[in-house]
Amino acid sequence: MVRIALFQANSGIDPHDNAGQLLEAVAEAKAQGAQMLFTPEMTGLLDRNRDRAAQAIRTEEEDSVLAAARQAAREQGIWLQLGSLALDRGDGRWVNRAFVIDDHGVVQGRYDKIHLFDVDLDSGESWRESAVYAAGEQAVRVKGTPVGSLGLSICYDLRFPALYERLAEAGADCFSVPAAFTVPTGKAHWETLLRARAIESGLFVIAAAQCGKHADGRETYGHSMVCSPWGEILLDMGAESGVANCEIDLCEIDRVRRAVPALHHRRAIDAIDD
């Protein structure tokens, strides 16, 4: 059994304040006996005012939240899946980048969000991530973590099963889905999509989320979750911020895949001939 912890955050527009909340979460996760902590998308900065956000966004080498996270992981002796940070790519574009940091504070993996959220919702909310963010181009899994081989994704990626199929075929044991889901889409689809991704590949899905009303005016859904390979909900954190832990048994992956070996039954399907 592996004990993990999830940090359900209410990140704001000040990276210094967000870093302080992260450090408290790392210490709490360690106190709860967790071997690895998972945090949400945009742990370091959540600000839809792009002019204001531009004053706080730094390169990876200069980012103070990443530096604080690495130091905390090293001092507490805990692995950290830093859900994502908004970073300056150095060419006028930003990236939404996830990190896996080991218990010595060393970055073991990075992933840039591939699918960018460009939508107009019935609620009146409009989002255009591609206006400032550059999309990632490669799926990433990180071997040797406390949860085995960890496939990385971020938020809107959840709607694109091909990414998770590729990660599962490459040998992932768990998927990480840090998110900042809107309330309307969260209520409609969050749990269903997480359980579907778990069931399709027979893997654990670990999804730390943002929650509540944020300083920039947006509202996020929360309900950080852990789903088993059978699609059971092992943890649902509801709507409040905080740290919660959950035990997962990686042996469950083999048991489920023997019962329903769908991953091994996948076949290439030719395009429809019109």
Disulfide bonds with the S-S distance in Angstrom:
none
